[in-house]
């Protein structure tokens, strides 16, 4: 089981390598806003755990396991970020929240969020329930046909009335 810190470092290394073709201590320090000595200490730990290949004063590369963790973390971030944007969360908040949530989300929840986002985005027109949700977020009230008593889902008859 990896830690948040491990995932953040591996994700940062992968991101920098994708952009520059290589990564060094100073790149990671800048990217994560930490000191170079902190990066060096973490690189020693990540090397020992088999996530990276690191040579002092040289570059760093990800091992296959390190790349797997980095890519998985980036995928979680991407799904969470897209979902939050879909809900109407602003870009900066979505970025910050997705970075925090990516470490805690379970595979089951991530799969459901992915499928939900795919479902909503696959339609030519936004599903009605989602338009109603966005309207509720904007106005703070539920129109008469959308009010539900209790926690039961809408019946088929009620759904037809609201279409």
N, C-alpha and C positions, 0 to 999 in steps of 0.2 A: 504494500500500500504506500503510495507516494504522499508526500506532504504538499500543502499549498505552495510553500516556498520552492520545493523541487519542481513542481509543475510550472510555476512562474518562470523559473530560470530556464527550464527546457523549452518552454514556449518562446521566451525571449531569444535564446540561441537560434532556434529554428527560424524565427522571423527575420533576424539579422542575416543569417546565412542565405535566406531566400532573396533578400534585397541586395546584399553586397557580394555574396559568394563565399564569404568567410566571416568569422567572428573572433574577437579578441576580448580580453578582460575589460579594456576601456570602453568597448562598444556596449557590453552588458551593463557596466556600471552606469553609463549614461542612460541607457534604455530603462533600467529599473530604478534609477535615481538612488544608487547606493555607492559606497566607497569601493575603489578597486581592491582594497584588502579584503573586504567582505566577499567580493566576487571570487578572489583567489581561494579563500577558505571554502566557499561553496563548491568551487570547481574540484577541489581535492576530494570533498565528500561525494560529489557526483561521479568522479572517476572511480572511486572505491566501490560505489554502488553499481557501476557498470553502465551508466547512462551517457557518459561522454568520454572522448579521448582528448586529453589536454597535455600540452607541453609548455612548461614554464617559459614565459616571454614569447610564446608562439600562439598559434591559433587553437581553436577548440572545434571539435566536430561531434556530432551526435552518433552514438552507437545505434544499431537497429532498435534496441529497446528504448533508448532515449528519444529517438524519432517517433516511435509508436506513442509514447506518453505525450510528447509535444503535440503531435497531430490530433490525438484524442482530446486534449485540453483545448486546442484551437477549434475543433469541431463543436465541442460543448459551448464554448463562448459564442460561436457563430449562430447556433440554434437559439440560444438564450437571447442574444442581442436582437436577432430578427423577430423573435416573439415579443420582446418588450417594445420594439418599434411598432410592430403590428398593433399592440395595445394602445399606442399613442404616447408612449414615454419618449421624452426628448432624447436626442442623440447622446449628449454628455452623460445624462443619468443612466441611459441604457448601457453605455459603455462601462461605466463604473459598476453598476449592479451586475451585469453579465460577468465581469471579472471576478466578482465576489462569489456569485452563484455557481460558476463553472466548477468549483472545487467540491461542492456539496450535492449537486444534482445526481440522482440515481439514474442508471441506464434506463429503467422502466419509465421514469418521468421524462427523461430526455426523448425517448422514443415517442411518447404521447405528444409532447410539445412539437416535435418534428412533424408528426402526422397532422396535427392541428394546423400548423402553419402551412404545410403543403396543401391541405384541404381548402383553407381560406384563400390562398394564393392561386389555386388551380381554377377558380371560378372566374368567368368573364366579368361577372358582377359580384360584389361583396355579398355574402349570405345575409339574409334579412336579420337574423338574430344578431349578427355582428354590427350591422348598421344601427340596430336598436341600441346595442351596447354603447356604440360611439356617441349616439344621440344622448343617451343617459349620462355619459361622462361629461358631455358638453353642457347640458341643461340642468343636470342634477335631479331630474324627475322622470318617472316612468309614465308614458301615456296610458290612457284607460285600457286599451286593448292589450297592453303589455303587463298590466298588473296581475300578479299571481298571489293567491293567499297561501300561506304555508311554504313548504319547500318542495312541493310536488312539481313535476315538470308539466308543461302545457299539454292538455289533451288534444286529440286530433281536431275536435270541433273548435276549440279555442284557437289553435294554430290557423285553421281556415279563416276564422274571423279576423285575424291579425294580418293576413296576407294582402 
